[in-house]
């Protein structure tokens, strides 16, 4: 049997918390920030969690 490989893009984008949830970053915070409001940019800074309905797919990509 060959080794089971994780998806490289997923391992760069997601981290597992101690309770087993999956952390993620918000999108739309990398460039073209002049037209976005300060409150919007500040809220995009915070770390989010992957929704429960998507968690199984992400765990499959991470081979957890």
PDBQT receptor file of N, H, CA, C and O in Angstrom, charges set to zero:
ATOM      1  N   UNK A   1       0.834  -1.197   0.000  1.00  0.00    +0.000 N 
ATOM      2  CA  UNK A   1       0.000   0.000   0.000  1.00  0.00    +0.000 C 
ATOM      3  C   UNK A   1       0.870   1.249   0.000  1.00  0.00    +0.000 C 
ATOM      4  O   UNK A   1       1.843   1.328   0.750  1.00  0.00    +0.000 OA
ATOM      5  N   UNK A   2       0.526   2.230  -0.839  1.00  0.00    +0.000 N 
ATOM      6  H   UNK A   2      -0.264   2.166  -1.449  1.00  0.00    +0.000 HD
ATOM      7  CA  UNK A   2       1.289   3.480  -0.824  1.00  0.00    +0.000 C 
ATOM      8  C   UNK A   2       0.948   4.312   0.412  1.00  0.00    +0.000 C 
ATOM      9  O   UNK A   2      -0.063   4.082   1.076  1.00  0.00    +0.000 OA
ATOM     10  N   UNK A   3       1.812   5.280   0.703  1.00  0.00    +0.000 N 
ATOM     11  H   UNK A   3       2.634   5.466   0.163  1.00  0.00    +0.000 HD
ATOM     12  CA  UNK A   3       1.561   6.180   1.830  1.00  0.00    +0.000 C 
ATOM     13  C   UNK A   3       0.347   7.054   1.541  1.00  0.00    +0.000 C 
ATOM     14  O   UNK A   3       0.077   7.400   0.391  1.00  0.00    +0.000 OA
ATOM     15  N   UNK A   4      -0.376   7.405   2.590  1.00  0.00    +0.000 N 
ATOM     16  H   UNK A   4      -0.157   7.124   3.524  1.00  0.00    +0.000 HD
ATOM     17  CA  UNK A   4      -1.514   8.317   2.466  1.00  0.00    +0.000 C 
ATOM     18  C   UNK A   4      -0.973   9.736   2.534  1.00  0.00    +0.000 C 
ATOM     19  O   UNK A   4      -0.294  10.105   3.492  1.00  0.00    +0.000 OA
ATOM     20  N   UNK A   5      -1.275  10.526   1.517  1.00  0.00    +0.000 N 
ATOM     21  H   UNK A   5      -1.827  10.226   0.739  1.00  0.00    +0.000 HD
ATOM     22  CA  UNK A   5      -0.756  11.891   1.466  1.00  0.00    +0.000 C 
ATOM     23  C   UNK A   5      -1.860  12.900   1.756  1.00  0.00    +0.000 C 
ATOM     24  O   UNK A   5      -3.007  12.723   1.346  1.00  0.00    +0.000 OA
ATOM     25  N   UNK A   6      -1.494  13.957   2.468  1.00  0.00    +0.000 N 
ATOM     26  H   UNK A   6      -0.562  14.100   2.801  1.00  0.00    +0.000 HD
ATOM     27  CA  UNK A   6      -2.429  15.050   2.719  1.00  0.00    +0.000 C 
ATOM     28  C   UNK A   6      -2.407  16.000   1.539  1.00  0.00    +0.000 C 
ATOM     29  O   UNK A   6      -1.452  16.018   0.764  1.00  0.00    +0.000 OA
ATOM     30  N   UNK A   7      -3.462  16.789   1.405  1.00  0.00    +0.000 N 
ATOM     31  H   UNK A   7      -4.238  16.774   2.035  1.00  0.00    +0.000 HD
ATOM     32  CA  UNK A   7      -3.505  17.832   0.381  1.00  0.00    +0.000 C 
ATOM     33  C   UNK A   7      -2.631  18.990   0.841  1.00  0.00    +0.000 C 
ATOM     34  O   UNK A   7      -2.853  19.534   1.923  1.00  0.00    +0.000 OA
ATOM     35  N   UNK A   8      -1.651  19.373   0.049  1.00  0.00    +0.000 N 
ATOM     36  H   UNK A   8      -1.471  18.931  -0.830  1.00  0.00    +0.000 HD
ATOM     37  CA  UNK A   8      -0.697  20.405   0.460  1.00  0.00    +0.000 C 
ATOM     38  C   UNK A   8      -1.373  21.751   0.705  1.00  0.00    +0.000 C 
ATOM     39  O   UNK A   8      -1.006  22.472   1.632  1.00  0.00    +0.000 OA
ATOM     40  N   UNK A   9      -2.358  22.089  -0.123  1.00  0.00    +0.000 N 
ATOM     41  H   UNK A   9      -2.657  21.503  -0.877  1.00  0.00    +0.000 HD
ATOM     42  CA  UNK A   9      -3.058  23.356   0.057  1.00  0.00    +0.000 C 
ATOM     43  C   UNK A   9      -3.836  23.393   1.363  1.00  0.00    +0.000 C 
ATOM     44  O   UNK A   9      -3.910  24.431   2.021  1.00  0.00    +0.000 OA
ATOM     45  N   UNK A  10      -4.413  22.260   1.734  1.00  0.00    +0.000 N 
ATOM     46  H   UNK A  10      -4.353  21.416   1.200  1.00  0.00    +0.000 HD
ATOM     47  CA  UNK A  10      -5.207  22.196   2.972  1.00  0.00    +0.000 C 
ATOM     48  C   UNK A  10      -4.314  22.284   4.197  1.00  0.00    +0.000 C 
ATOM     49  O   UNK A  10      -4.686  22.919   5.183  1.00  0.00    +0.000 OA
ATOM     50  N   UNK A  11      -3.146  21.661   4.156  1.00  0.00    +0.000 N 
ATOM     51  H   UNK A  11      -2.844  21.145   3.355  1.00  0.00    +0.000 HD
ATOM     52  CA  UNK A  11      -2.300  21.695   5.351  1.00  0.00    +0.000 C 
ATOM     53  C   UNK A  11      -1.703  23.074   5.580  1.00  0.00    +0.000 C 
ATOM     54  O   UNK A  11      -1.296  23.395   6.697  1.00  0.00    +0.000 OA
ATOM     55  N   UNK A  12      -1.646  23.903   4.521  1.00  0.00    +0.000 N 
ATOM     56  H   UNK A  12      -1.977  23.642   3.614  1.00  0.00    +0.000 HD
ATOM     57  CA  UNK A  12      -1.178  25.276   4.683  1.00  0.00    +0.000 C 
ATOM     58  C   UNK A  12      -2.281  26.187   5.213  1.00  0.00    +0.000 C 
ATOM     59  O   UNK A  12      -1.986  27.218   5.818  1.00  0.00    +0.000 OA
ATOM     60  N   UNK A  13      -3.546  25.828   4.999  1.00  0.00    +0.000 N 
ATOM     61  H   UNK A  13      -3.786  24.991   4.507  1.00  0.00    +0.000 HD
ATOM     62  CA  UNK A  13      -4.652  26.729   5.296  1.00  0.00    +0.000 C 
ATOM     63  C   UNK A  13      -5.414  26.415   6.576  1.00  0.00    +0.000 C 
ATOM     64  O   UNK A  13      -6.077  27.296   7.123  1.00  0.00    +0.000 OA
ATOM     65  N   UNK A  14      -5.334  25.189   7.062  1.00  0.00    +0.000 N 
ATOM     66  H   UNK A  14      -4.795  24.474   6.617  1.00  0.00    +0.000 HD
ATOM     67  CA  UNK A  14      -6.145  24.785   8.217  1.00  0.00    +0.000 C 
ATOM     68  C   UNK A  14      -5.264  24.258   9.337  1.00  0.00    +0.000 C 
ATOM     69  O   UNK A  14      -4.231  23.633   9.099  1.00  0.00    +0.000 OA
ATOM     70  N   UNK A  15      -5.702  24.528  10.578  1.00  0.00    +0.000 N 
ATOM     71  H   UNK A  15      -6.541  25.036  10.772  1.00  0.00    +0.000 HD
ATOM     72  CA  UNK A  15      -5.035  24.000  11.769  1.00  0.00    +0.000 C 
ATOM     73  C   UNK A  15      -6.101  23.387  12.664  1.00  0.00    +0.000 C 
ATOM     74  O   UNK A  15      -7.254  23.818  12.655  1.00  0.00    +0.000 OA
ATOM     75  N   UNK A  16      -5.715  22.388  13.430  1.00  0.00    +0.000 N 
ATOM     76  H   UNK A  16      -4.779  22.037  13.438  1.00  0.00    +0.000 HD
ATOM     77  CA  UNK A  16      -6.631  21.722  14.339  1.00  0.00    +0.000 C 
ATOM     78  C   UNK A  16      -6.504  22.326  15.733  1.00  0.00    +0.000 C 
ATOM     79  O   UNK A  16      -5.395  22.574  16.207  1.00  0.00    +0.000 OA
ATOM     80  N   UNK A  17      -7.648  22.566  16.397  1.00  0.00    +0.000 N 
ATOM     81  H   UNK A  17      -8.549  22.365  16.013  1.00  0.00    +0.000 HD
ATOM     82  CA  UNK A  17      -7.622  23.069  17.769  1.00  0.00    +0.000 C 
ATOM     83  C   UNK A  17      -7.533  21.882  18.730  1.00  0.00    +0.000 C 
ATOM     84  O   UNK A  17      -7.630  20.727  18.315  1.00  0.00    +0.000 OA
ATOM     85  N   UNK A  18      -7.350  22.177  20.001  1.00  0.00    +0.000 N 
ATOM     86  H   UNK A  18      -7.272  23.115  20.338  1.00  0.00    +0.000 HD
ATOM     87  CA  UNK A  18      -7.233  21.117  21.007  1.00  0.00    +0.000 C 
ATOM     88  C   UNK A  18      -8.535  20.345  21.163  1.00  0.00    +0.000 C 
ATOM     89  O   UNK A  18      -8.521  19.159  21.493  1.00  0.00    +0.000 OA
ATOM     90  N   UNK A  19      -9.665  21.015  20.926  1.00  0.00    +0.000 N 
ATOM     91  H   UNK A  19      -9.677  21.979  20.658  1.00  0.00    +0.000 HD
ATOM     92  CA  UNK A  19     -10.961  20.339  21.065  1.00  0.00    +0.000 C 
ATOM     93  C   UNK A  19     -11.375  19.609  19.793  1.00  0.00    +0.000 C 
ATOM     94  O   UNK A  19     -12.433  18.981  19.765  1.00  0.00    +0.000 OA
ATOM     95  N   UNK A  20     -10.556  19.681  18.731  1.00  0.00    +0.000 N 
ATOM     96  H   UNK A  20      -9.696  20.192  18.754  1.00  0.00    +0.000 HD
ATOM     97  CA  UNK A  20     -10.845  18.940  17.509  1.00  0.00    +0.000 C 
ATOM     98  C   UNK A  20     -11.521  19.755  16.423  1.00  0.00    +0.000 C 
ATOM     99  O   UNK A  20     -11.810  19.229  15.348  1.00  0.00    +0.000 OA
ATOM    100  N   UNK A  21     -11.778  21.037  16.684  1.00  0.00    +0.000 N 
ATOM    101  H   UNK A  21     -11.543  21.464  17.557  1.00  0.00    +0.000 HD
ATOM    102  CA  UNK A  21     -12.351  21.893  15.645  1.00  0.00    +0.000 C 
ATOM    103  C   UNK A  21     -11.243  22.346  14.706  1.00  0.00    +0.000 C 
ATOM    104  O   UNK A  21     -10.060  22.185  15.009  1.00  0.00    +0.000 OA
ATOM    105  N   UNK A  22     -11.626  22.911  13.567  1.00  0.00    +0.000 N 
ATOM    106  H   UNK A  22     -12.586  23.042  13.321  1.00  0.00    +0.000 HD
ATOM    107  CA  UNK A  22     -10.642  23.304  12.560  1.00  0.00    +0.000 C 
ATOM    108  C   UNK A  22     -10.649  24.819  12.415  1.00  0.00    +0.000 C 
ATOM    109  O   UNK A  22     -11.687  25.421  12.140  1.00  0.00    +0.000 OA
ATOM    110  N   UNK A  23      -9.476  25.434  12.605  1.00  0.00    +0.000 N 
ATOM    111  H   UNK A  23      -8.633  24.945  12.829  1.00  0.00    +0.000 HD
ATOM    112  CA  UNK A  23      -9.333  26.879  12.474  1.00  0.00    +0.000 C 
ATOM    113  C   UNK A  23      -9.055  27.232  11.019  1.00  0.00    +0.000 C 
ATOM    114  O   UNK A  23      -8.481  26.440  10.273  1.00  0.00    +0.000 OA
ATOM    115  N   UNK A  24      -9.473  28.436  10.627  1.00  0.00    +0.000 N 
ATOM    116  H   UNK A  24      -9.940  29.080  11.234  1.00  0.00    +0.000 HD
ATOM    117  CA  UNK A  24      -9.223  28.933   9.282  1.00  0.00    +0.000 C 
ATOM    118  C   UNK A  24      -9.070  30.443   9.329  1.00  0.00    +0.000 C 
ATOM    119  O   UNK A  24      -9.475  31.086  10.297  1.00  0.00    +0.000 OA
ATOM    120  N   UNK A  25      -8.489  31.002   8.290  1.00  0.00    +0.000 N 
ATOM    121  H   UNK A  25      -8.160  30.480   7.503  1.00  0.00    +0.000 HD
ATOM    122  CA  UNK A  25      -8.400  32.449   8.158  1.00  0.00    +0.000 C 
ATOM    123  C   UNK A  25      -9.531  32.931   7.261  1.00  0.00    +0.000 C 
ATOM    124  O   UNK A  25     -10.068  32.169   6.458  1.00  0.00    +0.000 OA
ATOM    125  N   UNK A  26      -9.886  34.196   7.404  1.00  0.00    +0.000 N 
ATOM    126  H   UNK A  26      -9.450  34.816   8.057  1.00  0.00    +0.000 HD
ATOM    127  CA  UNK A  26     -10.890  34.787   6.536  1.00  0.00    +0.000 C 
ATOM    128  C   UNK A  26     -10.267  35.183   5.200  1.00  0.00    +0.000 C 
ATOM    129  O   UNK A  26      -9.081  35.504   5.122  1.00  0.00    +0.000 OA
ATOM    130  N   UNK A  27     -11.079  35.155   4.164  1.00  0.00    +0.000 N 
ATOM    131  H   UNK A  27     -12.042  34.894   4.227  1.00  0.00    +0.000 HD
ATOM    132  CA  UNK A  27     -10.634  35.564   2.840  1.00  0.00    +0.000 C 
ATOM    133  C   UNK A  27     -10.765  37.084   2.688  1.00  0.00    +0.000 C 
ATOM    134  O   UNK A  27     -11.290  37.755   3.576  1.00  0.00    +0.000 OA
ATOM    135  N   UNK A  28     -10.299  37.612   1.584  1.00  0.00    +0.000 N 
ATOM    136  H   UNK A  28      -9.873  37.067   0.862  1.00  0.00    +0.000 HD
ATOM    137  CA  UNK A  28     -10.438  39.034   1.199  1.00  0.00    +0.000 C 
ATOM    138  C   UNK A  28      -9.642  39.973   2.093  1.00  0.00    +0.000 C 
ATOM    139  O   UNK A  28     -10.074  41.105   2.314  1.00  0.00    +0.000 OA
ATOM    140  N   UNK A  29      -8.499  39.549   2.612  1.00  0.00    +0.000 N 
ATOM    141  H   UNK A  29      -8.148  38.631   2.432  1.00  0.00    +0.000 HD
ATOM    142  CA  UNK A  29      -7.692  40.415   3.464  1.00  0.00    +0.000 C 
ATOM    143  C   UNK A  29      -6.276  40.565   2.923  1.00  0.00    +0.000 C 
ATOM    144  O   UNK A  29      -5.402  41.070   3.628  1.00  0.00    +0.000 OA
ATOM    145  N   UNK A  30      -6.029  40.137   1.684  1.00  0.00    +0.000 N 
ATOM    146  H   UNK A  30      -6.739  39.727   1.111  1.00  0.00    +0.000 HD
ATOM    147  CA  UNK A  30      -4.651  40.122   1.200  1.00  0.00    +0.000 C 
ATOM    148  C   UNK A  30      -4.272  41.375   0.410  1.00  0.00    +0.000 C 
ATOM    149  O   UNK A  30      -3.148  41.860   0.538  1.00  0.00    +0.000 OA
ATOM    150  N   UNK A  31      -5.178  41.905  -0.396  1.00  0.00    +0.000 N 
ATOM    151  H   UNK A  31      -6.091  41.512  -0.500  1.00  0.00    +0.000 HD
ATOM    152  CA  UNK A  31      -4.837  43.083  -1.198  1.00  0.00    +0.000 C 
ATOM    153  C   UNK A  31      -6.118  43.827  -1.546  1.00  0.00    +0.000 C 
ATOM    154  O   UNK A  31      -7.218  43.370  -1.235  1.00  0.00    +0.000 OA
ATOM    155  N   UNK A  32      -5.966  44.983  -2.198  1.00  0.00    +0.000 N 
ATOM    156  H   UNK A  32      -5.073  45.355  -2.451  1.00  0.00    +0.000 HD
ATOM    157  CA  UNK A  32      -7.073  45.905  -2.513  1.00  0.00    +0.000 C 
ATOM    158  C   UNK A  32      -7.830  46.238  -1.223  1.00  0.00    +0.000 C 
ATOM    159  O   UNK A  32      -9.034  46.010  -1.105  1.00  0.00    +0.000 OA
ATOM    160  N   UNK A  33      -7.080  46.784  -0.265  1.00  0.00    +0.000 N 
ATOM    161  H   UNK A  33      -6.102  46.969  -0.361  1.00  0.00    +0.000 HD
ATOM    162  CA  UNK A  33      -7.665  47.065   1.041  1.00  0.00    +0.000 C 
ATOM    163  C   UNK A  33      -8.147  48.507   1.180  1.00  0.00    +0.000 C 
ATOM    164  O   UNK A  33      -8.780  48.851   2.178  1.00  0.00    +0.000 OA
ATOM    165  N   UNK A  34      -7.855  49.359   0.185  1.00  0.00    +0.000 N 
ATOM    166  H   UNK A  34      -7.341  49.079  -0.626  1.00  0.00    +0.000 HD
ATOM    167  CA  UNK A  34      -8.216  50.775   0.320  1.00  0.00    +0.000 C 
ATOM    168  C   UNK A  34      -9.719  50.990   0.259  1.00  0.00    +0.000 C 
ATOM    169  O   UNK A  34     -10.232  51.897   0.913  1.00  0.00    +0.000 OA
ATOM    170  N   UNK A  35     -10.422  50.194  -0.495  1.00  0.00    +0.000 N 
ATOM    171  H   UNK A  35     -10.005  49.457  -1.026  1.00  0.00    +0.000 HD
ATOM    172  CA  UNK A  35     -11.867  50.387  -0.620  1.00  0.00    +0.000 C 
ATOM    173  C   UNK A  35     -12.653  49.694   0.486  1.00  0.00    +0.000 C 
ATOM    174  O   UNK A  35     -13.864  49.884   0.596  1.00  0.00    +0.000 OA
ATOM    175  N   UNK A  36     -11.978  48.893   1.304  1.00  0.00    +0.000 N 
ATOM    176  H   UNK A  36     -10.994  48.739   1.215  1.00  0.00    +0.000 HD
ATOM    177  CA  UNK A  36     -12.649  48.191   2.396  1.00  0.00    +0.000 C 
ATOM    178  C   UNK A  36     -12.552  49.023   3.678  1.00  0.00    +0.000 C 
ATOM    179  O   UNK A  36     -11.523  49.632   3.972  1.00  0.00    +0.000 OA
ATOM    180  N   UNK A  37     -13.639  49.028   4.419  1.00  0.00    +0.000 N 
ATOM    181  H   UNK A  37     -14.475  48.533   4.180  1.00  0.00    +0.000 HD
ATOM    182  CA  UNK A  37     -13.695  49.832   5.632  1.00  0.00    +0.000 C 
ATOM    183  C   UNK A  37     -12.817  49.263   6.739  1.00  0.00    +0.000 C 
ATOM    184  O   UNK A  37     -12.447  48.090   6.712  1.00  0.00    +0.000 OA
ATOM    185  N   UNK A  38     -12.489  50.109   7.711  1.00  0.00    +0.000 N 
ATOM    186  H   UNK A  38     -12.789  51.062   7.732  1.00  0.00    +0.000 HD
ATOM    187  CA  UNK A  38     -11.629  49.699   8.822  1.00  0.00    +0.000 C 
ATOM    188  C   UNK A  38     -12.281  48.595   9.643  1.00  0.00    +0.000 C 
ATOM    189  O   UNK A  38     -11.612  47.640  10.036  1.00  0.00    +0.000 OA
ATOM    190  N   UNK A  39     -13.575  48.716   9.905  1.00  0.00    +0.000 N 
ATOM    191  H   UNK A  39     -14.119  49.493   9.585  1.00  0.00    +0.000 HD
ATOM    192  CA  UNK A  39     -14.284  47.704  10.688  1.00  0.00    +0.000 C 
ATOM    193  C   UNK A  39     -14.285  46.360   9.965  1.00  0.00    +0.000 C 
ATOM    194  O   UNK A  39     -14.114  45.311  10.586  1.00  0.00    +0.000 OA
ATOM    195  N   UNK A  40     -14.479  46.402   8.646  1.00  0.00    +0.000 N 
ATOM    196  H   UNK A  40     -14.617  47.254   8.142  1.00  0.00    +0.000 HD
ATOM    197  CA  UNK A  40     -14.503  45.169   7.853  1.00  0.00    +0.000 C 
ATOM    198  C   UNK A  40     -13.141  44.482   7.869  1.00  0.00    +0.000 C 
ATOM    199  O   UNK A  40     -13.054  43.264   8.022  1.00  0.00    +0.000 OA
ATOM    200  N   UNK A  41     -12.076  45.275   7.711  1.00  0.00    +0.000 N 
ATOM    201  H   UNK A  41     -12.147  46.265   7.587  1.00  0.00    +0.000 HD
ATOM    202  CA  UNK A  41     -10.719  44.709   7.726  1.00  0.00    +0.000 C 
ATOM    203  C   UNK A  41     -10.378  44.150   9.102  1.00  0.00    +0.000 C 
ATOM    204  O   UNK A  41      -9.741  43.102   9.207  1.00  0.00    +0.000 OA
ATOM    205  N   UNK A  42     -10.801  44.844  10.155  1.00  0.00    +0.000 N 
ATOM    206  H   UNK A  42     -11.319  45.695  10.069  1.00  0.00    +0.000 HD
ATOM    207  CA  UNK A  42     -10.537  44.371  11.509  1.00  0.00    +0.000 C 
ATOM    208  C   UNK A  42     -11.247  43.046  11.778  1.00  0.00    +0.000 C 
ATOM    209  O   UNK A  42     -10.680  42.154  12.410  1.00  0.00    +0.000 OA
ATOM    210  N   UNK A  43     -12.475  42.918  11.304  1.00  0.00    +0.000 N 
ATOM    211  H   UNK A  43     -12.935  43.643  10.792  1.00  0.00    +0.000 HD
ATOM    212  CA  UNK A  43     -13.219  41.678  11.517  1.00  0.00    +0.000 C 
ATOM    213  C   UNK A  43     -12.646  40.523  10.696  1.00  0.00    +0.000 C 
ATOM    214  O   UNK A  43     -12.770  39.364  11.092  1.00  0.00    +0.000 OA
ATOM    215  N   UNK A  44     -12.025  40.825   9.563  1.00  0.00    +0.000 N 
ATOM    216  H   UNK A  44     -11.925  41.766   9.240  1.00  0.00    +0.000 HD
ATOM    217  CA  UNK A  44     -11.397  39.777   8.757  1.00  0.00    +0.000 C 
ATOM    218  C   UNK A  44     -10.086  39.291   9.367  1.00  0.00    +0.000 C 
ATOM    219  O   UNK A  44      -9.585  38.233   8.987  1.00  0.00    +0.000 OA
ATOM    220  N   UNK A  45      -9.528  40.047  10.303  1.00  0.00    +0.000 N 
ATOM    221  H   UNK A  45      -9.934  40.907  10.612  1.00  0.00    +0.000 HD
ATOM    222  CA  UNK A  45      -8.268  39.676  10.931  1.00  0.00    +0.000 C 
ATOM    223  C   UNK A  45      -8.445  38.476  11.852  1.00  0.00    +0.000 C 
ATOM    224  O   UNK A  45      -7.543  37.646  11.974  1.00  0.00    +0.000 OA
ATOM    225  N   UNK A  46      -9.610  38.381  12.504  1.00  0.00    +0.000 N 
ATOM    226  H   UNK A  46     -10.342  39.055  12.405  1.00  0.00    +0.000 HD
ATOM    227  CA  UNK A  46      -9.827  37.330  13.499  1.00  0.00    +0.000 C 
ATOM    228  C   UNK A  46      -9.884  35.953  12.840  1.00  0.00    +0.000 C 
ATOM    229  O   UNK A  46     -10.299  35.813  11.689  1.00  0.00    +0.000 OA
ATOM    230  N   UNK A  47      -9.464  34.962  13.583  1.00  0.00    +0.000 N 
ATOM    231  H   UNK A  47      -9.127  35.076  14.518  1.00  0.00    +0.000 HD
ATOM    232  CA  UNK A  47      -9.484  33.575  13.122  1.00  0.00    +0.000 C 
ATOM    233  C   UNK A  47     -10.907  33.041  13.220  1.00  0.00    +0.000 C 
ATOM    234  O   UNK A  47     -11.603  33.286  14.205  1.00  0.00    +0.000 OA
ATOM    235  N   UNK A  48     -11.332  32.314  12.198  1.00  0.00    +0.000 N 
ATOM    236  H   UNK A  48     -10.766  32.115  11.398  1.00  0.00    +0.000 HD
ATOM    237  CA  UNK A  48     -12.658  31.710  12.206  1.00  0.00    +0.000 C 
ATOM    238  C   UNK A  48     -12.556  30.205  12.333  1.00  0.00    +0.000 C 
ATOM    239  O   UNK A  48     -11.462  29.642  12.342  1.00  0.00    +0.000 OA
ATOM    240  N   UNK A  49     -13.705  29.561  12.431  1.00  0.00    +0.000 N 
ATOM    241  H   UNK A  49     -14.594  30.019  12.423  1.00  0.00    +0.000 HD
ATOM    242  CA  UNK A  49     -13.769  28.109  12.492  1.00  0.00    +0.000 C 
ATOM    243  C   UNK A  49     -14.485  27.599  11.248  1.00  0.00    +0.000 C 
ATOM    244  O   UNK A  49     -15.374  28.261  10.712  1.00  0.00    +0.000 OA
ATOM    245  N   UNK A  50     -14.091  26.429  10.803  1.00  0.00    +0.000 N 
ATOM    246  H   UNK A  50     -13.369  25.891  11.239  1.00  0.00    +0.000 HD
ATOM    247  CA  UNK A  50     -14.754  25.788   9.676  1.00  0.00    +0.000 C 
ATOM    248  C   UNK A  50     -16.118  25.303  10.144  1.00  0.00    +0.000 C 
ATOM    249  O   UNK A  50     -16.244  24.757  11.240  1.00  0.00    +0.000 OA
ATOM    250  N   UNK A  51     -17.140  25.500   9.314  1.00  0.00    +0.000 N 
ATOM    251  H   UNK A  51     -17.038  25.943   8.424  1.00  0.00    +0.000 HD
ATOM    252  CA  UNK A  51     -18.497  25.093   9.670  1.00  0.00    +0.000 C 
ATOM    253  C   UNK A  51     -18.567  23.571   9.796  1.00  0.00    +0.000 C 
ATOM    254  O   UNK A  51     -17.828  22.840   9.137  1.00  0.00    +0.000 OA
ATOM    255  N   UNK A  52     -19.477  23.114  10.662  1.00  0.00    +0.000 N 
ATOM    256  H   UNK A  52     -20.077  23.708  11.197  1.00  0.00    +0.000 HD
ATOM    257  CA  UNK A  52     -19.596  21.681  10.937  1.00  0.00    +0.000 C 
ATOM    258  C   UNK A  52     -19.881  20.864   9.684  1.00  0.00    +0.000 C 
ATOM    259  O   UNK A  52     -19.415  19.732   9.561  1.00  0.00    +0.000 OA
ATOM    260  N   UNK A  53     -20.647  21.434   8.753  1.00  0.00    +0.000 N 
ATOM    261  H   UNK A  53     -21.026  22.354   8.853  1.00  0.00    +0.000 HD
ATOM    262  CA  UNK A  53     -20.991  20.697   7.537  1.00  0.00    +0.000 C 
ATOM    263  C   UNK A  53     -19.791  20.533   6.611  1.00  0.00    +0.000 C 
ATOM    264  O   UNK A  53     -19.768  19.609   5.798  1.00  0.00    +0.000 OA
ATOM    265  N   UNK A  54     -18.790  21.412   6.716  1.00  0.00    +0.000 N 
ATOM    266  H   UNK A  54     -18.808  22.163   7.376  1.00  0.00    +0.000 HD
ATOM    267  CA  UNK A  54     -17.594  21.309   5.891  1.00  0.00    +0.000 C 
ATOM    268  C   UNK A  54     -16.440  20.615   6.605  1.00  0.00    +0.000 C 
ATOM    269  O   UNK A  54     -15.444  20.263   5.972  1.00  0.00    +0.000 OA
ATOM    270  N   UNK A  55     -16.561  20.416   7.903  1.00  0.00    +0.000 N 
ATOM    271  H   UNK A  55     -17.370  20.702   8.417  1.00  0.00    +0.000 HD
ATOM    272  CA  UNK A  55     -15.448  19.896   8.700  1.00  0.00    +0.000 C 
ATOM    273  C   UNK A  55     -15.022  18.501   8.245  1.00  0.00    +0.000 C 
ATOM    274  O   UNK A  55     -13.832  18.188   8.234  1.00  0.00    +0.000 OA
ATOM    275  N   UNK A  56     -15.990  17.665   7.871  1.00  0.00    +0.000 N 
ATOM    276  H   UNK A  56     -16.957  17.919   7.881  1.00  0.00    +0.000 HD
ATOM    277  CA  UNK A  56     -15.633  16.303   7.459  1.00  0.00    +0.000 C 
ATOM    278  C   UNK A  56     -14.818  16.316   6.172  1.00  0.00    +0.000 C 
ATOM    279  O   UNK A  56     -13.907  15.504   6.007  1.00  0.00    +0.000 OA
ATOM    280  N   UNK A  57     -15.139  17.235   5.253  1.00  0.00    +0.000 N 
ATOM    281  H   UNK A  57     -15.878  17.895   5.387  1.00  0.00    +0.000 HD
ATOM    282  CA  UNK A  57     -14.378  17.326   3.999  1.00  0.00    +0.000 C 
ATOM    283  C   UNK A  57     -12.956  17.811   4.253  1.00  0.00    +0.000 C 
ATOM    284  O   UNK A  57     -12.009  17.317   3.642  1.00  0.00    +0.000 OA
ATOM    285  N   UNK A  58     -12.809  18.781   5.157  1.00  0.00    +0.000 N 
ATOM    286  H   UNK A  58     -13.579  19.182   5.653  1.00  0.00    +0.000 HD
ATOM    287  CA  UNK A  58     -11.480  19.303   5.467  1.00  0.00    +0.000 C 
ATOM    288  C   UNK A  58     -10.654  18.235   6.175  1.00  0.00    +0.000 C 
ATOM    289  O   UNK A  58      -9.466  18.076   5.897  1.00  0.00    +0.000 OA
ATOM    290  N   UNK A  59     -11.291  17.498   7.097  1.00  0.00    +0.000 N 
ATOM    291  H   UNK A  59     -12.257  17.627   7.323  1.00  0.00    +0.000 HD
ATOM    292  CA  UNK A  59     -10.577  16.430   7.792  1.00  0.00    +0.000 C 
ATOM    293  C   UNK A  59     -10.123  15.343   6.823  1.00  0.00    +0.000 C 
ATOM    294  O   UNK A  59      -9.069  14.736   7.008  1.00  0.00    +0.000 OA
ATOM    295  N   UNK A  60     -10.930  15.101   5.786  1.00  0.00    +0.000 N 
ATOM    296  H   UNK A  60     -11.786  15.594   5.635  1.00  0.00    +0.000 HD
ATOM    297  CA  UNK A  60     -10.544  14.124   4.778  1.00  0.00    +0.000 C 
ATOM    298  C   UNK A  60      -9.341  14.619   3.972  1.00  0.00    +0.000 C 
ATOM    299  O   UNK A  60      -8.474  13.826   3.604  1.00  0.00    +0.000 OA
ATOM    300  N   UNK A  61      -9.284  15.935   3.694  1.00  0.00    +0.000 N 
ATOM    301  H   UNK A  61      -9.988  16.579   3.993  1.00  0.00    +0.000 HD
ATOM    302  CA  UNK A  61      -8.141  16.486   2.977  1.00  0.00    +0.000 C 
ATOM    303  C   UNK A  61      -6.875  16.446   3.829  1.00  0.00    +0.000 C 
ATOM    304  O   UNK A  61      -5.770  16.273   3.314  1.00  0.00    +0.000 OA
ATOM    305  N   UNK A  62      -7.057  16.612   5.158  1.00  0.00    +0.000 N 
ATOM    306  H   UNK A  62      -7.955  16.752   5.575  1.00  0.00    +0.000 HD
ATOM    307  CA  UNK A  62      -5.918  16.566   6.075  1.00  0.00    +0.000 C 
ATOM    308  C   UNK A  62      -5.587  15.148   6.515  1.00  0.00    +0.000 C 
ATOM    309  O   UNK A  62      -4.567  14.925   7.167  1.00  0.00    +0.000 OA
ATOM    310  N   UNK A  63      -6.431  14.195   6.170  1.00  0.00    +0.000 N 
ATOM    311  H   UNK A  63      -7.260  14.376   5.640  1.00  0.00    +0.000 HD
ATOM    312  CA  UNK A  63      -6.269  12.785   6.547  1.00  0.00    +0.000 C 
ATOM    313  C   UNK A  63      -6.238  12.603   8.060  1.00  0.00    +0.000 C 
ATOM    314  O   UNK A  63      -5.405  11.871   8.595  1.00  0.00    +0.000 OA
ATOM    315  N   UNK A  64      -7.165  13.287   8.741  1.00  0.00    +0.000 N 
ATOM    316  H   UNK A  64      -7.841  13.881   8.306  1.00  0.00    +0.000 HD
ATOM    317  CA  UNK A  64      -7.263  13.196  10.205  1.00  0.00    +0.000 C 
ATOM    318  C   UNK A  64      -8.230  12.070  10.549  1.00  0.00    +0.000 C 
ATOM    319  O   UNK A  64      -8.474  11.803  11.725  1.00  0.00    +0.000 OA
TER     320      UNK A  64
